[in-house]
Amino acid sequence: TKLMNLSIQLAPKNKHGLSLTNPVMTASGTFGYGTEYSHMFDIQRLGAIVCKGTSLEPREGNPQPRLAETACGLLNSIGLQNIGVKALIKEKAPIWASWRLPVIVNIVADDPYF
């Protein structure tokens, strides 16, 4: 059987562009840094991973409770808890480099003029 080509180009007019094997990407925040789920299924089948928001310095996030159940689902207020850029580069980037898919880093500003 012949497989359908699902590849796409993000920012095709940008000289750097970004090629994805398919348009399926994780949502920022819900998939952590991707490493947390890489043992659960073949993440290489995704088009890309968008990691959780990462700030220059680590953040502890909001105090508990962070989740509230409603009749329609959940509300969350995690508070952008993250490991910071230095830890991301040291701990996560080497793992990402071994993957065959792009990882898009969601950068969180500490300052509105960042």
Protein Blocks (a to p, Z undefined) as FASTA:
>chain_A
ZZddfbdcehklbmklpcdfbfcdcdehjlonommmmmmpcfklpmbdcdddddfbdceb
jaddfbdcdfklccddehopaebjmlmmmmmmmmmmmpccdcddddddfbfkZZ
